[in-house]
Amino acid sequence: MAYTTGAPLSTFANQQRLPRLPVPALEDTVGRYLKSVRPLLSAAEYSQTERAASTFTKDSELGPILQQRLLQVDAEAPHSWLEDIWLKKAYLEWRDPSYINVNWFALLADNPDFPLATDAVKGRPTPVQIGRAARLITHMLEMNEALNREELPADVQRDGPLCMNQYKWQFGTTRIPKPGCDVLVNQYPSTARHILVMYRNQTVEVPVYNSNGQRANISQITSQLALATERADKLLAGQALPSVANLTAGHRDDWTRARAILEQDSGNRESLAKVDSSLFGVCLDVDVDPQDSLSAERCIQVFNHSDAGANRWFDKSIQLVIMNSGRLGVNCEHTPVDALTTGRLLMEVGERERGPVKDTKPCADLGEPAPIQWNVSPEAVQIIDKVRKDAGVLAGNLRIVLGQMEGYGAQWIKTLGVSPDAYFQVALQAAYYRHYGQPAPTYESSSLRKFLHGRTETIRSCTEESLAFSKAFGDRDMSVAKKLAYFQQAIATHVELSKAAAAGKGVDRHLLGLRAQIQSSGEAERAWLFQDQAYVKSMSFALSTSNVTPGERFRGGFAPVILDGYGINYAMDKSDLKFSVSEWLSSPMTDAPAFRQTLNKTLEDLYEAGEYAKNHQ
């Protein structure tokens, strides 16, 4: 995680100091690629891949041509050669639902100042829910104002400053469905004067500033939320209304078609503009069994996909979700901002909501909340019904379980002289090998924010060294000392790969940039590296992982990226390790509870080996 030292710098003070993301040499990336696929292939398969790579990089072949085109993209791009390619190829051109597949979620810590409601009843808001939401909204608005004034301190790491551009996309940002490729709408500075409240599947525009830009105080926001729920209840009295918000959980082409139908009506165009421009979303969940809030695993299901996408506008960059018990989560659209960047903002909000707060003066002439009106045609209703059905199937296919190692954490891991992140990644490789008897193509997210407009790179955590350790760790005839020697080699390799990825010397982003330069089907057939089976195999990430340390107040997750894979989100605090494991139930290969057990056992065994080594030095 990023941290700030010394006197606070204005938010974007370091932007001019940041280097551009370099385009690596073709030969260097291909060399790293070959090393990354080696543990996944047989000797014969690897020889074939070496030949494909060698042919691809010859001067007379396509590789150097694609490299030159990418260098031209770099010369013309205002900030980064990767920026537009990543947005389009990783997100905006994706046509399956963003719901579950793209959006990420998190369960945030309870606030002792707002004890969970014990008298919550399904279908009704509670004072705890409204009160905590008002406090959170206030602090979110404070963060937006600090960003607008460029007073949010710039993120800095030991080795230098980090790019702050993603913060411009935190507020007032919405993904809009379009044919073939979606778009992002955003305003910075974010000066909208309202937020979007979701309540009982209805959209409500809630003013939080008056016409002069003066912010409502906490008491006023509390009243605004209570009035918003009352008016939505009145709107729904005696009738069931179709929810346009449900469409955001659908296939992007379904949502594109439905939005085009809605936009034929001028009133709907105004309503969509209110949603799109809102600073962020606040989802007041009441149609959930209050008993669900007692279970962390059930809570994350609610925060991830709710009831088949109910009571969410999944295209908003940030949605706070407050259950009527007072429990808090978030659901965030991943396209414009990476989770750790939003996480920093949410952690600051979490810090601010604790303890006493002195309310500000009320603002005058604050507009009243109003349900957003929709004119929904029969054709649009049919699409809504289809989306609800599809979303229910998708949600029903996802299982997420939580795991925790309470016996030790990052503090103990550091006594071994190793990186906690590398420790977990190597342990994960050993657990997968123990469970399946084979290595797993693995994706670990690494930040590129030390570069201008940087996003992420992939650390390919499955290495020859981690595979050697995984085999050795299960060898009952091998001494602990020798196993730990393999372990240290695997750790060293992972640390080296992590540093390379953060320095822009990974594999996947450069290869993506090259693929994006292919201009015809004929060229695609000549792109031998991408035609080779190893490329597809190495990109089929059976383990998709992300480190969101610290995890004391933030427990997140995401869906697997392939049918037969797992999504692993983890955080390492001083005295424990927390993780989530997601799977698709339709896969015949995965079993999240069983894999959680194997991972826990592997972490326990690795602890015992480490303790043995320390006691026999």
N, C-alpha and C positions, 0 to 999 in steps of 0.2 A: 504494500500500500504506500501511497505517496505521503509525504509529510512536509511541513514547512518549518524552517528554522530562521532565527534572526528576526530582524524587523520585517513586518508583513509587506510584501510587494503588491502593487496593484495587480489586478487579475491578469492582465495581458502584458505586463511589463517585460516579460522574458521572451515574448513571441519572436522578436527580431533576432534573438540570440540562437534560436533553434536551427539546427542544420536540416536540410531536406533529406528525405529518405533516399538513400542511394539505390541505383539499379545495380545489383551484383553482377560480376562477370559470369557469363553463361557457363563456362567450364567449372567455376567454383560451385555454383548451385547444383549442377548435374552431379558433381562429385559428392556433395553432401546428400543429394537424393539417393545415389547408389548406396551410400553407407546406411541410410535410413531404411532401405527396403531389404537389406541383406538378412536380417533375422527372420523375415517373413517368408523367404523363398527357399526352395530346394536348390542344390548346386546347379542343376540343369536350368531351372527357371532363372536363376541369377545370371548365368552365362548368356541367356537370351536377352535379358534386360540390359546387360553390359553392351551387347551388340546394338540394341536399339538406341541406347544412349550415345554410343560412339557414332553411329550413323547420323543421328539427329544433330550432333554438334559439328559435323564436317562443314567446311566452308561452302561446299556446293549444295548443302542440304538446307532444310527449312529453319533450323534452329537459329543460325546467325541472322537470317532475314527477320524473324520475329523479334530477335534481340534489337536489331536496328530500329524497327518500328516502335518498340517500347522506349528506346532511348529518345526517339522523336516525341513520343507522348510526354516523357519527362521534361523535355525542353519546352514544351508548350503549356504544360500544366502550371497553374499559378502557385500551387502549394505542394502538391505531391502527385506523382504518377499513379499511385495506388488509390487515391481517394475516390474518384468516380467509379473506377473499376470495381472496387470493393463494395461500394454502396449498391451498384446495379447487380453485380453477379452474386453477391452473398445475400442480398435482401430484396431490392426493389423488383427484380425480375422473377422472384420466387412467386409461383402462382398457387401453391397449396396454402392452406390457411396459415396466417401469422399466429393465430390462436394456437397455443401449445407449442407449435413448431418453432416459432421465432421469439415470442414474448417470454420473458423470464419472470420469476416470482420470488418472493421472500416473505418469511414470517419475521416480524420485528419484535423486539423485546417489549414486555408489558411495562407500564408506567405505574410505579407504586402510588403516585398521586391520584390515579384513577383506578382503584381496585375493580377487578372484573365484576360485572353485575351478576348477582346470584338469582335475580328475579326476572331475567330476560325471558320474554315470551315470543315465540315465533310470530312474525308478522307485524311486530311493533318496535319502534325505535325506543331507546332508553336514554336517560339523562347522561349516563356515563359515555355512551356512544357519541352523542351530540357534543358533549363537553370536551371529550378528548379530540374529536374531529376539529372543533373550533380552534383548539390550542395548536394542533398540528398545522392547520391551514395558516394560522398566523405566522408560524415559524417558516413555513414554505414561502410565504409572501416576503418575509424578511430576507430570505436567501435570494429570491429573485431581484429584490430591490438592490441588494449588495452587488449582484452580478451586473445589473443595469448601470450602477454607479462605478463599476470596475473596482469594487472594494473587497471582493472575496479574495483572500490571500492566494497568491500563485502557488501551485504545487511544486515542490522541489524534492529531489532525492539526493543521496550522497554524491552521485556522479553528475549532478546537474539538474537544470530545470526541466519541467514537463510541459507539454503543449496543453493549453487551456481552451482550445477551440471548441471541444465537445460541450463545454458548459453553456455555450450560446444556444445549444439545441435542447436544453433541459426543459424550458418553459415555453408555452405557446406553440408547441410542435405537434403535428399530426401527420400520420401517413395517409395518403389519399389514393384509393384504387383507380388505376387507369389501365386501358388495354395494353397488355404486353409488359408494361413496366410502370410500377407505381411512382408517385412523387411524394416529396416531403414539403409541407408548408410550414413556415416558421417566420417569426419576427424577432429580431434582436436589435435594440433592446426590446424586451417583452413587456409591452405596455397595455395589454388587454386589461379590462377592469372587472372581469368576471371569471369564475371557475365553472366547471361542469360538475354537477352533482347527479349521480345515478342513484335512484331509489325505486325499489319495486319495478325494476326494468324500465323505468321512465327517465327521460333526460330533463334536467332542470337547470336553467341559467340562474346563477346566484351571483349578484354583484358583490364585490368585496372592496371596491373603491367608489367614491362618488365622482361626479363629472369633473371635479377639479383635481382628481388623482390622489385625494386623501384616503388613506386606508381605514377601513372599518376596524374597530377594536374587537377584543375577544368577545365581549358581551354582545356586541352587535352581530358578529359572525354566528354566535350561538343562536341568537334569535332568527337570523337568516336561515340557518339550517332547519330549525324547528318549523318555520313557516314554509320552507320548501317541502318538507315531508307532509305537512298538512294539506298543501295545495295539490300535491301529487295524489294523496289519498282521496281528496275530493274529486279529482279528475277520474280516478279509477272506480269511484263508487258506483256499484251496480253494473259495471261493464268491464270487459276484457279488451284491452287495446293492443294492437300489434306493436312490437318494439323494434324500431329501426336500428337500435344499438345492436341487436342480435346479428345483424348483417356483418358486423366487423369480425365475427367468429367464423365466417364462411370462406370458402374457396375464393381467391382473389378475383377470379373471373365472374363468379356469381355476384359478388359485392360490386364489381365494376358495372355489371349490367343493371343491378338494382339501383345503384346511385344515379346512373344515367336516366332511369325512369323517374326517380324522385326529383331530379333537377329540372324536369320539364315543368314543374310547378314553381312559381316565383316564391311562394311562401316556404317551400322546402329548401330552396336555395338559401334563403335567409337563415333558416334553421340550421342547415349544414355549416354555414359560415360562423354561427354562434358556437357550435361545437368545435370546429376546426381551430378557431382563434382563442378558445378558452386557455387559461394559463396552465391548468392541469385538471385531472379528474379526481373526484372524491366519491367513492362507492360506499353508500350506507347500506350494509347488508342486513336485512331483517327476515327474509324468506329462507332462512337457514336454521336448522335445528340448533338451539342454544347449546345442546350437549356436545355438538361438534367442536365448539371452542375449547372444550376440555382436553381434546386430543390434538397434539401438535401435528400428527400425520394427517388428521382430518382437516385441520386448519390449512395446511399447505395445499390440499386438494381444492379447497374453496378459493384460495388466493390464486391458484394456478388456472383452474378452468371453471370454477363456480358450477352452477347447474346448467350444463350444456351451453356455457357462454352467457348466462343470464347476468343482468345488472352490471355490465361492463361496456366501455367503448374501447375495444382493444387496440385501436389505432393511436390513442393518446400516448405520448412519450412517457408520462408518469401518471399512474393512478394509485392513490392511497385507498386502501380497503379497510373499513372499520366495521367489525361485526357488532351486533347489538349487545354483546357481552363486554365490549370495549377492546377486544383483541385486535391487533393491527397487523396488516400485511401490505404488500405492494404488488402490482402487476405492471410491468414496463415493456413497451415496444422497443426492441433491441436495435432497430435500424440506425437511428441517429447517434446513439450514445452507448458506450460500453458499460457493463454492469458495475465495475469498480468505480467508475467516474460518478455515476448516479449514487452508488453506495456511499461515497464520501459526503455527498449532499445530505442523504438520508441520515447518516450517522450524526451529522451536525444538528439536524432537526431533532433527532432523538435526544441529544444532549440538552438542547434548549428547552425541550418540553418537560424536563424534570426540575422539580423544585419550584419555589414561589416565583410568580411573575407579576410585575406591576403593569396593570392594564393602562393603555393610552386613552387619551380623550376620544370620545365618539366623534365620528365625522357627520357632518350635516348633509341632509338631502340624499341619503343612500337609497338607491333604487331597490325595489322589492324583487324577491326571487319569483320566477315564473316558469311553469312547465313549458318546454319547447314543443311547439305544435307541429304536427306532421299530417300531410295529406297523403295517405297510403293507398295506392291503387290495388285492385284485385291481383294484378300481375306481380306487384311488389310483395303482397302478402304471400303469394305462392312461393316466392324466393325465400322470404323469411321462414316459412314453414320448412322448406327444404334445408336451409342452413341450420335451423334448430335440430333437425333430425341428424344431419351430418355431424354437427358439433357434439351431440350426445354419443354418437358412435365413437368419435375420436377420443372424447374424454373417458369413455368407458374402457378404452383400450390401453389407457396409461395407468401404470401403477408406480407409486413413489413411496419408498420406505426410508426412514431415518436411522442413522447409526451413530454411535458415540463410543469413543474409547476414553473412559474416565480415569484410568490408572496413571496416565502420563500425557504430556503434551509437548509443546515446543521447547519448554525449559529443559526437560530431560533430554530431548533429542539433541539439543546443542551441547550437552555434556559429552556426546560422542564425537563432537567436532564436525558435524555435518549440517547441511542446510535442511531445515524442516520440510520445505517443499520437495526437495529431492528425495528425502526420506520417504514421504508419503507416496510419491510417484513410483519409486522403486518397490516399495511394499505393495502397491497396487498391481504392478507387473507380476510380482511373485504370487499374489492372490489369484490373479487371473490364470496364471500357468497352473497353479495348484488345483484350481476348479475345473479347467478345461483341457489341461495337458498340451497347450499350444500358446504361442505369443499372441498379443492383441495389438493391431494397429491402433495407435493412441494419439489423441489430440489433446494438448494442453495449451490453453490460451496464454500468450505472452504479450505484454504491452509494448507498443511502439511509440509511446507518447514522448519519448525523448527527441522525436523528430516532429517537424512541423506538420500539423494535421494528421499525426500518426494514430492508427487504431490498434490492430493486433497482428501478431504473427503466430504461427503454430510451432510449438515444441513437440517434435516427434519422440515421445518418451520411450517407445519400445526400441531398444538398442541391442546390439550384440552383447554388450556388457550386462544389461539388465536381464537378458535371456540366460546368460551364463550363470548369473546369481540365482535366478528363479529355479534353474535345474539343480544347482548346488544346494540350495536351501532345503530341498526335499530329499536330499541324499542322506540317509541315516548313517551311512558308513563314513561320511566326511566329518572332520573335526570342526568344532565351532569356529576356531581361529581361521581355518581355511575358508569357511563359508563367509566370514566377515571380511576376508581379503577380497573375495568376489564382490561383496556388498560395497566396499569402499571404491572399487573400480567402477561399479555401476553408478555410484553417487557422483564420482568425479566426472564421468561422461555426461551425466544429466546436468550438472552445474555448467559444464562447458557449452552444452547445447542451449541452455537457458540464456547464457551471456551472449551467445551468437545470435539467437532469435531477437533479443532486445536490441542488438546492435544492427538489425536489418540484414542479418546473414542467415536467415532461415531457408526453408525450401518452398513452402506452399504459396506464399504471396508472389514470389517471383514467377513460379510456374503458372499461377493464375494470370498474371500479367502477360506472359507469353501466349497462353491459350487465347486470351482476349484479342490478340492481334491476328488470329487466323481469319482469313477473309473469304474462304470458299470451302465447299465440301471437298474439292480436290486437294486443297492445302491440308485439310484435316486428315485426309488419308495418308499424307506424307509426313505428318507429325508423329514420327515413329515412337518417340518417348511416351506420348499420350495414348497411342494405339496399343502399346505393350500392356499385357495383363497385370503387370506389377503396379502400374500407376493406379488402376482402379482398385486393386487389392489394398494398396497402401493408403488410399483415400477413404476406404470403407472403415471408418473409425469405430471399432467395437467398443472402445472406451473414449468417450468425449468428456473432458474434465476441465474444471476451473477452480482455482484457489481464490476464495473470497475472505481470507484472513483479514481482520479478526472476526470471530464468530460469536462473541458474547451477546451481541444485540441484533444479529443479522444472520438468518438461516435461510439460504436460497436454494434454487434448483432450476432444472430445465429438462426437456425431453431428450431421449437418445436421438442421434442423428441418422442411425440406420435401424432397420427392423430388428436385427439380431444383436443389438448393442445395448450399452448402458450409458446413462448420463450420470456423471459423478461430480457433485459439487462438494467442496470440503473447505474447512477452516481449522486453523491450528492456534489455539490459545495456550497460555502458559501451562495449564494443568490438564487439558483434555484436547481430544481431536473430535470434531463433528463432521458428519458427511451425510449426504442423501444419495440414494441410488434409484434411478428411474428405469423403467423398461416398458416395452410394448407387450401387452398380454398375448397378442396374436403370434408372437415369436415362439417357435418350438425350441429355441436355443437358450432363452434367458429365464432366470428365476431370481428376481431381486432379493427376496428374503434369504434365499439360500446363498446368494453371492455376498450379501451383507454379512452373513455368518462366517463365510470363508475369509472375507477381508478382516473381520474382527479377530479371528483366530490367527491370521497371519501377523497382524499388528501385535497381538499378545506374544507370539513366538519370537518376533523380532525384538521385542522388549527384553524377553528372557535372554536372548543371545547377547544383546548389548550389556545387560547386567552381568552376565557370565564373563564377558570380555573385560569389563571394568574390574571385576573381582579377581581376575587371574592375570593381571598385567605383571 
